[in-house]
Amino acid sequence: MAVYQGEFEVGGKDDGSPVTVADQLAEALILDELGRLDPSTPIVAEESVAAGRVPDVSGGRFWLVDPLDGTKEFIGRNGEFTVNIALIEDGAPVLGVVLAPAIGGAGGRLFAGIVGKGAWVEDSEGRRALRCRAVPEDGLTVVASRSHGDAAALEALLAGRRVARLTNAGSSLKLCLVAEGLADLYPRQGRTMEWDIAAGHAVLCAAGGSVRRLDDAAPLRYGKQGFDNPHFVAAGH
């Protein structure tokens, strides 16, 4: 947040995506603290992978860390960026925290979930449970990416469905909107990495939702070669 509130330079990665010193500082802090908390579990973190540091995750249990998801939102200072930390076991996210430090009052807004135990959100108004909603009679609320949208692909996917409204959001907040019962569907027909969505996936599953591949409707899995995701759809009830 000190970086966000000041002046900072924007660099570029090999894939053309932007990066700031906030990404690097946040990741260093998270890796240090996770290492203290759970020294035996490997950590897959975005900036470390970009630098060629990829741990062995064949044991099936590992952490996935995105120290700053929504760098374009961070650069644009619209508040819609998050810090994502997820625990993966046997390809599935079992625990996730998504912190949006620039919204929700002092300390930000924290979404968290433990699959099988429940999900909650915590901000300046206190802590409250999260639960996906049943689709309203007037139709779906569909949430799409603010920075990576494909309007034609989205229109084709939603053809024949009753859609009440379409809204946009940045970073993993889209998954959290579905978990919070403020949206019903988040289709993603574009490139994402596992660390982008694992924490939000855990929160959504803990709230009663799901994330499935678009090609075969199978649950989205983690620990894939290269950590790339296929196209997917996140849904409430």
PyRosetta script that sets phi, psi and omega in degrees:
from pyrosetta import init, pose_from_sequence

init()
pose = pose_from_sequence("MAVYQGEFEVGGKDDGSPVTVADQLAEALILDELGRLDPSTPIVAEESVAAGRVPDVSGGRFWLVDPLDGTKEFIGRNGEFTVNIALIEDGAPVLGVVLAPAIGGAGGRLFAGIVGKGAWVEDSEGRRALRCRAVPEDGLTVVASRSHGDAAALEALLAGRRVARLTNAGSSLKLCLVAEGLADLYPRQGRTMEWDIAAGHAVLCAAGGSVRRLDDAAPLRYGKQGFDNPHFVAAGH")
pose.set_psi(1, -29.6)
pose.set_omega(1, 175.4)
pose.set_phi(2, -63.6)
pose.set_psi(2, -39.0)
pose.set_omega(2, 176.5)
pose.set_phi(3, -66.7)
pose.set_psi(3, -45.3)
pose.set_omega(3, -177.1)
pose.set_phi(4, -58.8)
pose.set_psi(4, -37.2)
pose.set_omega(4, -176.0)
pose.set_phi(5, -86.0)
pose.set_psi(5, -3.3)
pose.set_omega(5, 179.9)
pose.set_phi(6, -116.8)
pose.set_psi(6, -160.1)
pose.set_omega(6, 176.6)
pose.set_phi(7, -95.8)
pose.set_psi(7, 138.1)
pose.set_omega(7, -179.7)
pose.set_phi(8, -148.2)
pose.set_psi(8, 155.1)
pose.set_omega(8, 177.8)
pose.set_phi(9, -91.3)
pose.set_psi(9, 152.0)
pose.set_omega(9, 178.7)
pose.set_phi(10, -113.4)
pose.set_psi(10, 120.9)
pose.set_omega(10, 176.5)
pose.set_phi(11, -101.2)
pose.set_psi(11, -178.3)
pose.set_omega(11, 179.4)
pose.set_phi(12, -131.7)
pose.set_psi(12, 145.1)
pose.set_omega(12, 176.6)
pose.set_phi(13, -93.0)
pose.set_psi(13, 176.7)
pose.set_omega(13, 179.8)
pose.set_phi(14, -62.4)
pose.set_psi(14, -29.4)
pose.set_omega(14, -179.9)
pose.set_phi(15, -87.0)
pose.set_psi(15, 4.1)
pose.set_omega(15, 177.9)
pose.set_phi(16, 89.5)
pose.set_psi(16, -6.0)
pose.set_omega(16, -179.8)
pose.set_phi(17, -77.9)
pose.set_psi(17, 150.6)
pose.set_omega(17, -177.4)
pose.set_phi(18, -79.2)
pose.set_psi(18, 157.4)
pose.set_omega(18, 177.2)
pose.set_phi(19, -147.3)
pose.set_psi(19, 146.8)
pose.set_omega(19, 177.5)
pose.set_phi(20, -128.5)
pose.set_psi(20, 170.7)
pose.set_omega(20, 177.7)
pose.set_phi(21, -64.5)
pose.set_psi(21, -23.4)
pose.set_omega(21, 177.7)
pose.set_phi(22, -63.5)
pose.set_psi(22, -38.3)
pose.set_omega(22, 176.5)
pose.set_phi(23, -57.2)
pose.set_psi(23, -46.3)
pose.set_omega(23, -174.8)
pose.set_phi(24, -72.1)
pose.set_psi(24, -41.8)
pose.set_omega(24, 179.7)
pose.set_phi(25, -66.5)
pose.set_psi(25, -42.9)
pose.set_omega(25, -179.9)
pose.set_phi(26, -64.2)
pose.set_psi(26, -41.5)
pose.set_omega(26, -179.7)
pose.set_phi(27, -64.8)
pose.set_psi(27, -41.2)
pose.set_omega(27, 179.1)
pose.set_phi(28, -60.5)
pose.set_psi(28, -41.5)
pose.set_omega(28, 179.8)
pose.set_phi(29, -66.2)
pose.set_psi(29, -45.0)
pose.set_omega(29, -178.2)
pose.set_phi(30, -65.2)
pose.set_psi(30, -44.3)
pose.set_omega(30, -179.6)
pose.set_phi(31, -62.2)
pose.set_psi(31, -38.9)
pose.set_omega(31, 178.9)
pose.set_phi(32, -63.9)
pose.set_psi(32, -46.3)
pose.set_omega(32, -177.3)
pose.set_phi(33, -71.3)
pose.set_psi(33, -39.3)
pose.set_omega(33, 176.4)
pose.set_phi(34, -65.0)
pose.set_psi(34, -35.9)
pose.set_omega(34, 177.5)
pose.set_phi(35, -63.0)
pose.set_psi(35, -35.2)
pose.set_omega(35, 175.9)
pose.set_phi(36, -70.5)
pose.set_psi(36, -41.9)
pose.set_omega(36, -175.0)
pose.set_phi(37, -70.6)
pose.set_psi(37, -40.6)
pose.set_omega(37, -170.1)
pose.set_phi(38, -146.2)
pose.set_psi(38, 71.1)
pose.set_omega(38, -171.2)
pose.set_phi(39, -66.3)
pose.set_psi(39, -16.5)
pose.set_omega(39, -175.2)
pose.set_phi(40, -92.3)
pose.set_psi(40, -7.6)
pose.set_omega(40, -175.6)
pose.set_phi(41, -101.6)
pose.set_psi(41, 126.5)
pose.set_omega(41, 179.1)
pose.set_phi(42, -62.2)
pose.set_psi(42, 153.3)
pose.set_omega(42, -179.7)
pose.set_phi(43, -123.8)
pose.set_psi(43, 121.5)
pose.set_omega(43, 173.3)
pose.set_phi(44, -99.7)
pose.set_psi(44, 114.1)
pose.set_omega(44, -176.3)
pose.set_phi(45, -127.0)
pose.set_psi(45, 143.4)
pose.set_omega(45, -170.0)
pose.set_phi(46, -55.2)
pose.set_psi(46, -52.8)
pose.set_omega(46, -175.1)
pose.set_phi(47, -69.6)
pose.set_psi(47, -33.2)
pose.set_omega(47, 177.3)
pose.set_phi(48, -65.5)
pose.set_psi(48, -43.7)
pose.set_omega(48, 178.1)
pose.set_phi(49, -62.9)
pose.set_psi(49, -40.6)
pose.set_omega(49, 178.4)
pose.set_phi(50, -61.1)
pose.set_psi(50, -28.9)
pose.set_omega(50, 179.0)
pose.set_phi(51, -89.9)
pose.set_psi(51, 4.8)
pose.set_omega(51, 177.0)
pose.set_phi(52, 90.5)
pose.set_psi(52, 8.0)
pose.set_omega(52, -179.7)
pose.set_phi(53, -97.7)
pose.set_psi(53, 96.0)
pose.set_omega(53, -176.3)
pose.set_phi(54, -119.2)
pose.set_psi(54, 113.1)
pose.set_omega(54, -178.8)
pose.set_phi(55, -76.5)
pose.set_psi(55, 164.4)
pose.set_omega(55, 174.8)
pose.set_phi(56, -79.2)
pose.set_psi(56, 119.9)
pose.set_omega(56, -179.2)
pose.set_phi(57, -112.5)
pose.set_psi(57, 18.0)
pose.set_omega(57, -176.9)
pose.set_phi(58, -66.1)
pose.set_psi(58, -16.2)
pose.set_omega(58, 177.7)
pose.set_phi(59, -70.8)
pose.set_psi(59, -13.7)
pose.set_omega(59, 174.5)
pose.set_phi(60, 94.1)
pose.set_psi(60, -16.0)
pose.set_omega(60, 179.7)
pose.set_phi(61, -119.7)
pose.set_psi(61, 123.8)
pose.set_omega(61, 178.0)
pose.set_phi(62, -160.6)
pose.set_psi(62, 159.9)
pose.set_omega(62, 174.8)
pose.set_phi(63, -91.2)
pose.set_psi(63, 145.1)
pose.set_omega(63, 171.3)
pose.set_phi(64, -119.2)
pose.set_psi(64, 126.5)
pose.set_omega(64, -173.8)
pose.set_phi(65, -128.3)
pose.set_psi(65, 126.5)
pose.set_omega(65, 167.1)
pose.set_phi(66, -117.7)
pose.set_psi(66, 105.0)
pose.set_omega(66, -173.3)
pose.set_phi(67, -69.8)
pose.set_psi(67, -21.2)
pose.set_omega(67, 178.1)
pose.set_phi(68, -155.4)
pose.set_psi(68, 95.7)
pose.set_omega(68, 178.1)
pose.set_phi(69, -92.9)
pose.set_psi(69, 129.8)
pose.set_omega(69, -175.9)
pose.set_phi(70, 92.0)
pose.set_psi(70, 46.6)
pose.set_omega(70, -178.5)
pose.set_phi(71, -61.1)
pose.set_psi(71, -33.1)
pose.set_omega(71, 177.4)
pose.set_phi(72, -64.4)
pose.set_psi(72, -36.9)
pose.set_omega(72, 176.1)
pose.set_phi(73, -68.8)
pose.set_psi(73, -37.5)
pose.set_omega(73, 176.3)
pose.set_phi(74, -61.2)
pose.set_psi(74, -47.0)
pose.set_omega(74, -179.8)
pose.set_phi(75, -63.9)
pose.set_psi(75, -39.5)
pose.set_omega(75, 179.7)
pose.set_phi(76, -79.2)
pose.set_psi(76, -5.6)
pose.set_omega(76, 178.0)
pose.set_phi(77, 54.1)
pose.set_psi(77, 44.3)
pose.set_omega(77, 175.8)
pose.set_phi(78, -98.8)
pose.set_psi(78, 1.2)
pose.set_omega(78, 175.1)
pose.set_phi(79, 86.0)
pose.set_psi(79, -10.6)
pose.set_omega(79, -172.1)
pose.set_phi(80, -92.1)
pose.set_psi(80, 53.0)
pose.set_omega(80, 174.7)
pose.set_phi(81, -122.6)
pose.set_psi(81, 158.2)
pose.set_omega(81, -174.0)
pose.set_phi(82, -140.1)
pose.set_psi(82, 165.0)
pose.set_omega(82, 169.3)
pose.set_phi(83, -112.4)
pose.set_psi(83, 126.1)
pose.set_omega(83, -172.9)
pose.set_phi(84, -120.2)
pose.set_psi(84, 127.4)
pose.set_omega(84, 175.9)
pose.set_phi(85, -134.7)
pose.set_psi(85, 126.6)
pose.set_omega(85, -179.0)
pose.set_phi(86, -134.4)
pose.set_psi(86, 148.6)
pose.set_omega(86, 173.1)
pose.set_phi(87, -107.2)
pose.set_psi(87, 126.3)
pose.set_omega(87, -178.7)
pose.set_phi(88, -108.2)
pose.set_psi(88, 135.2)
pose.set_omega(88, 173.5)
pose.set_phi(89, -133.0)
pose.set_psi(89, 121.9)
pose.set_omega(89, 178.7)
pose.set_phi(90, 51.3)
pose.set_psi(90, 43.5)
pose.set_omega(90, 174.4)
pose.set_phi(91, 85.8)
pose.set_psi(91, -5.5)
pose.set_omega(91, -176.8)
pose.set_phi(92, -117.5)
pose.set_psi(92, 142.4)
pose.set_omega(92, 175.2)
pose.set_phi(93, -76.4)
pose.set_psi(93, 126.4)
pose.set_omega(93, -177.3)
pose.set_phi(94, -111.0)
pose.set_psi(94, -17.0)
pose.set_omega(94, -179.7)
pose.set_phi(95, -151.0)
pose.set_psi(95, 140.1)
pose.set_omega(95, 178.5)
pose.set_phi(96, -152.1)
pose.set_psi(96, 145.4)
pose.set_omega(96, 171.4)
pose.set_phi(97, -130.0)
pose.set_psi(97, 135.8)
pose.set_omega(97, 178.2)
pose.set_phi(98, -127.2)
pose.set_psi(98, 112.0)
pose.set_omega(98, 179.2)
pose.set_phi(99, -105.1)
pose.set_psi(99, 126.1)
pose.set_omega(99, 172.4)
pose.set_phi(100, -106.7)
pose.set_psi(100, 91.6)
pose.set_omega(100, -169.1)
pose.set_phi(101, -71.0)
pose.set_psi(101, -15.6)
pose.set_omega(101, -174.9)
pose.set_phi(102, -101.3)
pose.set_psi(102, 2.0)
pose.set_omega(102, 177.6)
pose.set_phi(103, -130.1)
pose.set_psi(103, 162.7)
pose.set_omega(103, 175.4)
pose.set_phi(104, 86.1)
pose.set_psi(104, 13.2)
pose.set_omega(104, 178.4)
pose.set_phi(105, 92.0)
pose.set_psi(105, -171.4)
pose.set_omega(105, -178.6)
pose.set_phi(106, -58.8)
pose.set_psi(106, 130.0)
pose.set_omega(106, -178.5)
pose.set_phi(107, 89.7)
pose.set_psi(107, -9.5)
pose.set_omega(107, 177.5)
pose.set_phi(108, 80.6)
pose.set_psi(108, -169.3)
pose.set_omega(108, 178.6)
pose.set_phi(109, -117.8)
pose.set_psi(109, 124.4)
pose.set_omega(109, -177.0)
pose.set_phi(110, -110.3)
pose.set_psi(110, 120.8)
pose.set_omega(110, 171.8)
pose.set_phi(111, -101.4)
pose.set_psi(111, 137.2)
pose.set_omega(111, -179.5)
pose.set_phi(112, -147.6)
pose.set_psi(112, 153.4)
pose.set_omega(112, 178.8)
pose.set_phi(113, -158.9)
pose.set_psi(113, 146.3)
pose.set_omega(113, 172.2)
pose.set_phi(114, -124.3)
pose.set_psi(114, 116.9)
pose.set_omega(114, -175.5)
pose.set_phi(115, -61.4)
pose.set_psi(115, 128.2)
pose.set_omega(115, -177.2)
pose.set_phi(116, 90.8)
pose.set_psi(116, -10.9)
pose.set_omega(116, -178.2)
pose.set_phi(117, -116.0)
pose.set_psi(117, -29.3)
pose.set_omega(117, -179.8)
pose.set_phi(118, 127.3)
pose.set_psi(118, 170.7)
pose.set_omega(118, -178.7)
pose.set_phi(119, -132.4)
pose.set_psi(119, 155.7)
pose.set_omega(119, -179.6)
pose.set_phi(120, -153.6)
pose.set_psi(120, 165.4)
pose.set_omega(120, 174.5)
pose.set_phi(121, -129.0)
pose.set_psi(121, 144.2)
pose.set_omega(121, -177.1)
pose.set_phi(122, -135.9)
pose.set_psi(122, 127.6)
pose.set_omega(122, 177.5)
pose.set_phi(123, -151.6)
pose.set_psi(123, -160.1)
pose.set_omega(123, -176.4)
pose.set_phi(124, -64.9)
pose.set_psi(124, -16.2)
pose.set_omega(124, 178.3)
pose.set_phi(125, -91.8)
pose.set_psi(125, 1.9)
pose.set_omega(125, 179.0)
pose.set_phi(126, 108.1)
pose.set_psi(126, -163.1)
pose.set_omega(126, -177.0)
pose.set_phi(127, -115.2)
pose.set_psi(127, 134.8)
pose.set_omega(127, -179.1)
pose.set_phi(128, -146.2)
pose.set_psi(128, 152.4)
pose.set_omega(128, -177.7)
pose.set_phi(129, -72.5)
pose.set_psi(129, 151.3)
pose.set_omega(129, 175.1)
pose.set_phi(130, -110.9)
pose.set_psi(130, 141.8)
pose.set_omega(130, 175.4)
pose.set_phi(131, -153.1)
pose.set_psi(131, 132.1)
pose.set_omega(131, 176.4)
pose.set_phi(132, -61.9)
pose.set_psi(132, 151.1)
pose.set_omega(132, -178.4)
pose.set_phi(133, -101.2)
pose.set_psi(133, 162.7)
pose.set_omega(133, 167.0)
pose.set_phi(134, -74.7)
pose.set_psi(134, 148.2)
pose.set_omega(134, -177.9)
pose.set_phi(135, -65.6)
pose.set_psi(135, 127.1)
pose.set_omega(135, 179.7)
pose.set_phi(136, -63.4)
pose.set_psi(136, 159.0)
pose.set_omega(136, -177.9)
pose.set_phi(137, -62.4)
pose.set_psi(137, -30.2)
pose.set_omega(137, -178.3)
pose.set_phi(138, -78.6)
pose.set_psi(138, -4.8)
pose.set_omega(138, 173.5)
pose.set_phi(139, 120.5)
pose.set_psi(139, -179.0)
pose.set_omega(139, -176.1)
pose.set_phi(140, -73.8)
pose.set_psi(140, 143.8)
pose.set_omega(140, 161.1)
pose.set_phi(141, -100.2)
pose.set_psi(141, 118.6)
pose.set_omega(141, -176.4)
pose.set_phi(142, -107.3)
pose.set_psi(142, 131.7)
pose.set_omega(142, 178.8)
pose.set_phi(143, -109.7)
pose.set_psi(143, 137.1)
pose.set_omega(143, -177.7)
pose.set_phi(144, -128.8)
pose.set_psi(144, 165.3)
pose.set_omega(144, -178.8)
pose.set_phi(145, -68.3)
pose.set_psi(145, 137.6)
pose.set_omega(145, 176.4)
pose.set_phi(146, -74.3)
pose.set_psi(146, -33.5)
pose.set_omega(146, -172.8)
pose.set_phi(147, -108.3)
pose.set_psi(147, -12.0)
pose.set_omega(147, -173.2)
pose.set_phi(148, -133.2)
pose.set_psi(148, 38.7)
pose.set_omega(148, -174.9)
pose.set_phi(149, -79.1)
pose.set_psi(149, 152.1)
pose.set_omega(149, 172.5)
pose.set_phi(150, -132.1)
pose.set_psi(150, 92.2)
pose.set_omega(150, -171.2)
pose.set_phi(151, -60.8)
pose.set_psi(151, -40.5)
pose.set_omega(151, -177.7)
pose.set_phi(152, -66.3)
pose.set_psi(152, -43.6)
pose.set_omega(152, 179.7)
pose.set_phi(153, -65.0)
pose.set_psi(153, -39.3)
pose.set_omega(153, 179.3)
pose.set_phi(154, -65.9)
pose.set_psi(154, -41.9)
pose.set_omega(154, 179.4)
pose.set_phi(155, -62.7)
pose.set_psi(155, -40.5)
pose.set_omega(155, 179.7)
pose.set_phi(156, -66.4)
pose.set_psi(156, -39.8)
pose.set_omega(156, -179.1)
pose.set_phi(157, -65.8)
pose.set_psi(157, -36.9)
pose.set_omega(157, -175.1)
pose.set_phi(158, -89.8)
pose.set_psi(158, -0.3)
pose.set_omega(158, -178.3)
pose.set_phi(159, -55.7)
pose.set_psi(159, 129.9)
pose.set_omega(159, 178.5)
pose.set_phi(160, 88.4)
pose.set_psi(160, -6.4)
pose.set_omega(160, 179.2)
pose.set_phi(161, -99.0)
pose.set_psi(161, 148.4)
pose.set_omega(161, 176.5)
pose.set_phi(162, -81.1)
pose.set_psi(162, 112.8)
pose.set_omega(162, -178.3)
pose.set_phi(163, -115.0)
pose.set_psi(163, 120.1)
pose.set_omega(163, -179.8)
pose.set_phi(164, -82.4)
pose.set_psi(164, -38.9)
pose.set_omega(164, -178.5)
pose.set_phi(165, -160.5)
pose.set_psi(165, 155.5)
pose.set_omega(165, 176.9)
pose.set_phi(166, -121.4)
pose.set_psi(166, 129.4)
pose.set_omega(166, -179.7)
pose.set_phi(167, -128.5)
pose.set_psi(167, 160.7)
pose.set_omega(167, -179.7)
pose.set_phi(168, -119.3)
pose.set_psi(168, 148.8)
pose.set_omega(168, 175.6)
pose.set_phi(169, -155.0)
pose.set_psi(169, 158.6)
pose.set_omega(169, 179.4)
pose.set_phi(170, -98.7)
pose.set_psi(170, 160.3)
pose.set_omega(170, 171.4)
pose.set_phi(171, 55.8)
pose.set_psi(171, -156.7)
pose.set_omega(171, -177.9)
pose.set_phi(172, -76.0)
pose.set_psi(172, 3.0)
pose.set_omega(172, 175.0)
pose.set_phi(173, -60.0)
pose.set_psi(173, -24.2)
pose.set_omega(173, 179.7)
pose.set_phi(174, -63.0)
pose.set_psi(174, -43.5)
pose.set_omega(174, 177.3)
pose.set_phi(175, -64.5)
pose.set_psi(175, -37.9)
pose.set_omega(175, -178.7)
pose.set_phi(176, -69.6)
pose.set_psi(176, -31.8)
pose.set_omega(176, 176.3)
pose.set_phi(177, -63.0)
pose.set_psi(177, -38.5)
pose.set_omega(177, 177.4)
pose.set_phi(178, -68.8)
pose.set_psi(178, -42.2)
pose.set_omega(178, 178.4)
pose.set_phi(179, -62.4)
pose.set_psi(179, -32.7)
pose.set_omega(179, -176.7)
pose.set_phi(180, -81.8)
pose.set_psi(180, -6.8)
pose.set_omega(180, -178.4)
pose.set_phi(181, 78.7)
pose.set_psi(181, 20.9)
pose.set_omega(181, 177.5)
pose.set_phi(182, -99.6)
pose.set_psi(182, -9.4)
pose.set_omega(182, 176.1)
pose.set_phi(183, -148.4)
pose.set_psi(183, 165.7)
pose.set_omega(183, -175.5)
pose.set_phi(184, -116.4)
pose.set_psi(184, -26.5)
pose.set_omega(184, -171.6)
pose.set_phi(185, -147.9)
pose.set_psi(185, 135.8)
pose.set_omega(185, 172.9)
pose.set_phi(186, -132.5)
pose.set_psi(186, 96.5)
pose.set_omega(186, 175.8)
pose.set_phi(187, -87.3)
pose.set_psi(187, 138.9)
pose.set_omega(187, 177.7)
pose.set_phi(188, -127.7)
pose.set_psi(188, 110.1)
pose.set_omega(188, 179.2)
pose.set_phi(189, -112.2)
pose.set_psi(189, 57.8)
pose.set_omega(189, -179.7)
pose.set_phi(190, -160.7)
pose.set_psi(190, 174.4)
pose.set_omega(190, -175.0)
pose.set_phi(191, -72.3)
pose.set_psi(191, 130.9)
pose.set_omega(191, 168.3)
pose.set_phi(192, -137.9)
pose.set_psi(192, 161.9)
pose.set_omega(192, 175.6)
pose.set_phi(193, -109.8)
pose.set_psi(193, 159.7)
pose.set_omega(193, -176.4)
pose.set_phi(194, -57.3)
pose.set_psi(194, -39.9)
pose.set_omega(194, -178.3)
pose.set_phi(195, -69.1)
pose.set_psi(195, -18.0)
pose.set_omega(195, 178.3)
pose.set_phi(196, -66.7)
pose.set_psi(196, -35.1)
pose.set_omega(196, -167.1)
pose.set_phi(197, -125.2)
pose.set_psi(197, -9.0)
pose.set_omega(197, -172.6)
pose.set_phi(198, -60.5)
pose.set_psi(198, -43.0)
pose.set_omega(198, -178.5)
pose.set_phi(199, -66.0)
pose.set_psi(199, -45.3)
pose.set_omega(199, 177.1)
pose.set_phi(200, -64.4)
pose.set_psi(200, -35.0)
pose.set_omega(200, 176.2)
pose.set_phi(201, -60.2)
pose.set_psi(201, -45.7)
pose.set_omega(201, 179.1)
pose.set_phi(202, -62.2)
pose.set_psi(202, -43.8)
pose.set_omega(202, 178.8)
pose.set_phi(203, -60.7)
pose.set_psi(203, -45.3)
pose.set_omega(203, -178.3)
pose.set_phi(204, -64.4)
pose.set_psi(204, -44.7)
pose.set_omega(204, 178.9)
pose.set_phi(205, -63.2)
pose.set_psi(205, -39.4)
pose.set_omega(205, 179.0)
pose.set_phi(206, -65.5)
pose.set_psi(206, -24.2)
pose.set_omega(206, 179.1)
pose.set_phi(207, -92.2)
pose.set_psi(207, 2.6)
pose.set_omega(207, 176.6)
pose.set_phi(208, 103.9)
pose.set_psi(208, 6.6)
pose.set_omega(208, -178.7)
pose.set_phi(209, -101.9)
pose.set_psi(209, -167.2)
pose.set_omega(209, -178.1)
pose.set_phi(210, -152.1)
pose.set_psi(210, 159.9)
pose.set_omega(210, 171.8)
pose.set_phi(211, -129.7)
pose.set_psi(211, 120.0)
pose.set_omega(211, -175.7)
pose.set_phi(212, -128.9)
pose.set_psi(212, 152.4)
pose.set_omega(212, 176.0)
pose.set_phi(213, -65.6)
pose.set_psi(213, 144.8)
pose.set_omega(213, 176.9)
pose.set_phi(214, -77.2)
pose.set_psi(214, -25.7)
pose.set_omega(214, -174.0)
pose.set_phi(215, -77.1)
pose.set_psi(215, -35.6)
pose.set_omega(215, -177.2)
pose.set_phi(216, -136.8)
pose.set_psi(216, 6.9)
pose.set_omega(216, 177.3)
pose.set_phi(217, 64.9)
pose.set_psi(217, 13.6)
pose.set_omega(217, 177.0)
pose.set_phi(218, -77.2)
pose.set_psi(218, 151.0)
pose.set_omega(218, 176.4)
pose.set_phi(219, -57.6)
pose.set_psi(219, 138.8)
pose.set_omega(219, 179.1)
pose.set_phi(220, -68.2)
pose.set_psi(220, 133.5)
pose.set_omega(220, -176.5)
pose.set_phi(221, -114.8)
pose.set_psi(221, 162.9)
pose.set_omega(221, -175.7)
pose.set_phi(222, -126.3)
pose.set_psi(222, 158.2)
pose.set_omega(222, -174.6)
pose.set_phi(223, 91.3)
pose.set_psi(223, 21.4)
pose.set_omega(223, -179.2)
pose.set_phi(224, -74.3)
pose.set_psi(224, 156.1)
pose.set_omega(224, 176.4)
pose.set_phi(225, -57.6)
pose.set_psi(225, 124.1)
pose.set_omega(225, -180.0)
pose.set_phi(226, 81.8)
pose.set_psi(226, -12.4)
pose.set_omega(226, 177.7)
pose.set_phi(227, 64.7)
pose.set_psi(227, 20.6)
pose.set_omega(227, 175.2)
pose.set_phi(228, -83.5)
pose.set_psi(228, 146.5)
pose.set_omega(228, 175.6)
pose.set_phi(229, -99.9)
pose.set_psi(229, 148.3)
pose.set_omega(229, 167.1)
pose.set_phi(230, -77.3)
pose.set_psi(230, 175.4)
pose.set_omega(230, 172.4)
pose.set_phi(231, -62.0)
pose.set_psi(231, 145.4)
pose.set_omega(231, -175.6)
pose.set_phi(232, -147.2)
pose.set_psi(232, 169.7)
pose.set_omega(232, 172.3)
pose.set_phi(233, -135.1)
pose.set_psi(233, 130.5)
pose.set_omega(233, 175.5)
pose.set_phi(234, -101.1)
pose.set_psi(234, 132.9)
pose.set_omega(234, -174.5)
pose.set_phi(235, -139.1)
pose.set_psi(235, 150.5)
pose.set_omega(235, 171.1)
pose.set_phi(236, -83.0)
pose.set_psi(236, -129.2)
pose.set_omega(236, 178.4)
pose.set_phi(237, -76.4)
pose.dump_pdb("model.pdb")
